[in-house]
C-alpha cells in the first residue's frame, strides 16, 4: 500500500511521502485553527508545514515541482500562511490592535523586498553565466573572471529569503497569545532587518568588478586558447543527465590518444556529471557558438551517441566524422540507420561489421573499421585453474558468481531484464548451490525507475542475499580472518580520508564561471587519486571474507572490478555480456522472453558461448559445473572464438588499434583538405586568366 502511494505521489521514500502528506494537510489545519481561533493549534500546524516544506525542498521532491506548476509554489505557500495569520488576529478581535496593523504592514513590506531580491539573484546568475563552460582550459591567464559570490547567498536563495518571515510569525503568535504587542514588533523588526540585509548583501555583486566579461570576449578567449592548443581529435557528446556514463566511458581512451584530444559537450548538466579527466573539455550549449568556434586544426571527430545536435559538428567538412558508440551489443541501437551520416563507423570486432551487413541500413562495409574496445583493458583475463573438480568451503575454495541483470528499459518490456521473471529463481539456486558459491549482486543503477515491479523484484533479491549472508556467517564451515578484515577496513578508511583531502572537502566550490576559471586539473593529484582508487578496490575486497554474499551498489566498486573477482556471471542481453566475454570466464544469459535457446542464440551473437537460462533457471547447474571443473567446461573453446569475433584480437592492443584508426583517418582528412585547397587555387587561377 505504502509502495503504491510512493509511486503515485512520485516521491522517493516513505519519509518523503509522510512529509508531503503533512504539508498538504497542514494548510487546511492552519485555516481551521485560524477560524476557531486557537493560537496553539495554529502554531503547531504552521510549524508542521514549515518543517515538511523545508524537508521536501532538501530532498528535491517531485511534488515541490508539481506544486509550482499548479500555482501553489513556494511564494504562494508562504503568503497563504501569512494571510491566515492575519485572519487569526482578526478572529481574536485584534483587528484594532497595533499588532494587527504591524503584521499587515510587515508582510506587505516583506513581499516588497522579494522583488529586488529576486531581481538581484537573477541578474547575478545571468551575468556570471558564460557562453561556454570549461575544464582543463587555461582561462585564468587570459581573461579576468572574478570570484563567485558566496554560495550561501545564491544557493536556494528564494527559500532562504522567504524563511526570514519566521521571526515575524513567531513574534506575532507570541504577541497574540500574551495579548502583549512588544514580542510581535520585535519579530517584525528582525524579519524586515534581515530581509533588507540580504538584499544589501547581494548588491555589490552586480558591479562591473564582480562580473565576468561579455560573451564575445569569452568566446574570443576560448578561440585564442584553441589556436594555441591546436586540438586534433574531438570527442563530441550531447545528451541528458542520465546519459553521462556514455561519455565517461571514453575519457580514459581520450587520455591515451597519440593526438591532441579535446572533449566538446553540449549540455551543462553533462559537464556537471563528467568524471575527472586530464583532457581539455569545452561545454558549448549554443549551436551558433559552436558553429563559430575555431576548430580548424581538428581532423577527427568521434561521436558516442546518435543525437540531433550532432549536426552542428557534422556540418564541418575539414574533419572526418566517426561513430564510436557507447557499448557493444545486439540491441537495435547498435545498427542505427543514422550511422550512415558519418565518414566511418568503428566497431569492436567482426560482429559489429556483420550486424550492419545484416541490418542493411545503408552503412557501407568499407566504412567500418574494427578497433576493439579500449575501455575493456581493466578487465583481467581468466588465468586458468587447476585441472579437475573442486569442492566448496571444505577445501578452502568458494567460487564467486556475479549476478548483474540489466534494467527494465524505457519501454518496460519484461523481456529486457531477468529480474522480474527469473531473478528470484536465479538467486535462490545460487544460494542453495552445493558445493556452495559466493553470490555478488550488482543491479543496473536504473533498476525500478520505469516499472515498480522491477524495483520490487530488486528488493526481494537484495533481501534474499542479505539474509543468506547472515546465515553463512554463522556456518562453522566458513571461517573469517578477523584480523585481516580489521586491517583492510582500517586501510579503506585511510585511503578514503586521503582521497577526500586530494579531491577537496566538497564545500563552497563557487559557480560555473569560477569552476571554468580554476578547472585545470592537478595532474599529480589526479594520478595519485587514480592509484589510491586501485588500492581502495583491493582493500575493499579484503575487508570481508571471500565467501560472503554481497550486494554491490553505487559507483564503487565498479562493474569491471566485480568481473575481476568473479569466476562466472549471470546477466541479460546488454553490453555487460559483451564486456564480460573479454575475461574468458563462463557466463549465463537469461532468455527472459523464452523464445527458446536456439532462436535466442540466432538473435543475439553474444550468447553463442553462454549457458542459456530459462526463467526457472533450471539450467544454472551447467554454469556451476563449468566453474567447479574447468577441464569439463564444454563452452571454453567457443568463448575464445566468440571473444575474438565480438571484441577483436588481443594483439595489437585495442588502444593501439584505436590510435592507428585515428591516425589513418586524420591522414584522409588532411588529404581531402589539401585537395580542396588545390582545387580552390586552380579555380581562382583560371578565373584570373579568363579576366
Secondary structure, DSSP 8 states (H G I E B T S, - for coil): -HHHHHHHHT-SSHHHHHHHHHHHHHHHHHHHHHHHT-HHHHHHHHHHHHHHHHHHHHHT-HHHHHHHHTT--HHHHHHHHHHHHHHHHHHTT-TTSHHHHHHHHHHHHHHHHHHHHHHHHHHHHHHH--SSEEES---TTTS-------HHHHTTHHHHHHGGGHHHHHHHHHHHHHT-SHHHHHHHHHHHHHHHHHHHHHHGGGSGGGS---HHHHHHHHHHHHHHH---EEEEE---GGGHHHHHTTHHHHHT-SS-EEEEES-HHHHHT----SS-EEE---HHHHHTS--TT--EEEESS--GGGHHHHT-TTSEEEE--S---SSGGGG-GGGGGSSEEEESSHHHHHHHHHHTSS--GGGEEE---GGGGGS-------SS---SGGGT---EEEEE-----TT--TTS-SIIIIIHHHHHHHHT-SS--EEEE---TTTTSS-HHHHHHHHHHHHHHHHHHHHHHT-TT----HHHHHHHHHHHHHHHHHHHHHH--S-----HHHHHHH----HHHHHHHHHHHHHHHHHHHHSS-TT--EE--SSSS-HHHHHHH-SEEEE-SSHHHHHHHTTT-EEEEE-TT---HHHHHHH-GGGTTSEEE-TT-TTHHHHHHHHH-GGG-TTHHHHHHHHHHHH--SSS-HHHHHHHHHHHHHHHHHHHHHHHHHHHHHHHHHHHHH-
